[in-house]
Amino acid sequence: MKLIFVFGLCFFAFGCGSGVGTEGDVVGGPCVGDADCAGGSRCLLGGDFPGGTCSVICASDADCPSATACIDKMGGVCLTLCSFDDDCRRGYECKDESRRGAAGSATVCID
């Protein structure tokens, strides 16, 4: 029973198995080119994205997978939501960034 609870928490809170997260091939995982990312995602390189990160182009949160937000960078990109730096890949921090298509900010993994 405990294992089922942990898996459920992982799936709903962190997007495990959904291609989202520190190893996600849709949003959040490392990449060196678009071919490393799945589902129409692209690889964001340089600057705020050391070691590259898979992302989805967006105009608002509605374009992003669960557990991500549309951030006003590079014309709008989905980034993984976080609460603590430990929620992010090595080299990334949990920071407030301006949303695209909505007011305010979201706390996401970025450098």
Secondary structure, DSSP 4 states (H G I P E B T S, - for coil): -HHHHHHHHHHHHH-TTTTBSTT-TTBTS--SSGGGS-TT-EEEEETTEEEEEEE-B-SSGGGSPTTEEEESSTT-EEEEB-SSGGGS-TT-EEEEEEBSSSSSEEEEEE-
